[in-house]
């Protein structure tokens, strides 16, 4: 006999080149979202490097940051993820219910001696290295704080 199945994210918009999810702040819900985004990138002709490294790492970091930092690991708070993929680019928006932060104030490179020893602080750096553009907006009263990841197909 098997135990209860893990909670699954709710897919709200099933069109071929776009998806939208609302997930609780539960790290186990990241993987199925990332797998779907990667599948969309594969179908759109993105490179193996983009599909197997850039996209899964950057989206995982963005979602984990939203859950752990933005929502303070409160399961009652949700993370909205929307993705648009076409033959030229990928855009992923990850929105939490937090107050946000100033993206420009975060360190661009690991030049502090303790950078590699810290438990946090590397996610945005990785997103910036793996994506063509990382943007931040908010917080907005209705929607919270949003991180936008943009990757162009090469």
Buried (B, 14 or more C-beta within 10 A) or exposed (E): EEEEEEEEBEEEEEEEEBBBBBBBBBEEBBBBBBEBBBEBBBEBEBEEEBBBEBBBBBBBBBBBBBBBBBBEEEEEBBBBBBBBBEEEBBBBBBBBBBEBBEBEEBEEEEEEEEEEEEEEBBBBBBBBEBBBEBEBBBBEEEBBBBBBBBBEBE
